[in-house]
Amino acid sequence: SAPISRCKLNGILERLNAGEVVIGDGGFVFALEKRGYVKAGPWTPEASVQYPDAVRQLHREFLRAGSNVMQTFTFYASDDKLENRGNNLKLTGAQINEAACDLAREVANEGDALVAGGVSQTPSYLSCKSKADVKAIFRKQLDVFIKKNVDFLIAEYFEHVEEAVWAVEVMKETGKPVAASLCIGPKGDMHGVSPGECAVRLVKAGAQIVGVNCHFDPMTCVETVKQMKVGVEKAGLKAHYMVQPLAYHTPDCNCQGFIDLPEFPFGLEPRILTRWDMHKYAREAYNAGIRFIGGCCGFEAYHIRAIAEELAPERGFLPSASEKHGSWGAGLEMHTKPWVRARARRDYWENLKPASGRPQCPSMSVPDSWGVTKGHADLMQQKEATSKEELEQLFDKSKTH
């Protein structure tokens, strides 16, 4: 097997230009929500200030599993999101982002990792604020990333390419390398812009790395990035490609992705991919020409380790966490039970069709499909908490869908 070692530190574009595989990290908001440090609903990252040890430990677990990128835990840390719908934290985006940058850099310095500062879609855009207003929100976040000297920038989790382009345009002003990642599937963004066209717009705006994250399962995301690649190449442009999908199977999703599933967010566990599913994903992504391969919601460290192990032949080394994991179940050779020792082989795990243990449950769900997006009255955001009357209206509406 490949030796456990590290390559020397280069920037993101140097690595990708050299054809190296860059492994991302996993989904911090979901992982920390399960651990009791993030509130589902607002999904904001105040844990960077309130519970730094929890954030630091999660960074360390992903680093040990093979991640080359420590993304600052700054998802949804724009001031308009921190104040949205009664989310009164008494913390500013700048305070959270500074703490998040320090934690990511501290752990990145413990290994072969880069720090990426990330911005995501804003309530202001959904509420139809102006381009200048939305760009001002991004600029405020980027001021912290420049002050803290992150290695590169990611615009991630954008449902509308228009807003992502605005983010990229602001990011380009910094001179840092820029990655742009949309949370879309093969049908395109929420206004129907195809993946290929989305990618072309992002590259023309200045993104050197384009791709998708969140909302869909790994194979769906790889398929979407393939479409992006075709669009970029057809336009005579060049880019690197990234993919950071969900760790959930989503064959029943519509264009809105997993947030339309009735199980979102508290009943998704039966859909989690196994580590062996992740091997298939890593290989599929690599074969598609994608070289920045990571994860989003649902990804835990063992999922990232599976990516690193699958691509160890190409990378020339295994992650540190592989010292506690035999290749394709080889550690089971040490098990006390003979029938479990018989599972210490690749063909067993590669061909297993895992049961859910839920005989009364369907294998697929029916997405909610309310069909509201930017510009719809239901998506206008507010600082005030959602009222009881507003909730009653939503409960009634949900019965008719």
Salt bridges, closest charged atoms under 4 A:
ASP53 OD1 - ARG56 NH1 2.60
GLU61 OE1 - ARG35 NH2 3.59
ASP79 OD2 - LYS140 NZ 2.67
GLU83 OE1 - LYS383 NZ 3.28
GLU98 OE2 - LYS147 NZ 2.75
ASP102 OD1 - LYS148 NZ 2.96
GLU106 OE1 - ARG56 NE 3.01
GLU106 OE2 - ARG60 NH2 3.54
GLU110 OE2 - ARG60 NH2 2.78
ASP112 OD1 - ARG15 NH2 2.77
ASP151 OD2 - ARG105 NH1 3.07
GLU162 OE1 - LYS374 NZ 3.74
GLU169 OE1 - LYS131 NZ 3.82
GLU169 OE1 - LYS135 NZ 2.70
GLU173 OE2 - ARG139 NH2 2.95
GLU197 OE2 - ARG201 NE 2.90
GLU233 OE2 - LYS229 NZ 3.05
ASP252 OD2 - ARG271 NH2 2.71
GLU263 OE2 - ARG271 NH2 3.40
ASP277 OD2 - HIS249 NE2 3.37
GLU284 OE2 - LYS226 NZ 3.72
GLU300 OE1 - ARG35 NH2 3.00
GLU309 OE1 - HIS325 ND1 2.96
GLU310 OE1 - HIS279 ND1 2.83
GLU310 OE2 - ARG283 NE 2.80
GLU314 OE2 - ARG283 NH1 2.88
GLU323 OE2 - ARG64 NH1 3.11
ASP347 OD1 - ARG345 NE 3.07
GLU350 OE2 - ARG346 NH2 3.05
ASP378 OD2 - LYS397 NZ 2.50
ASP396 OD1 - LYS399 NZ 3.82
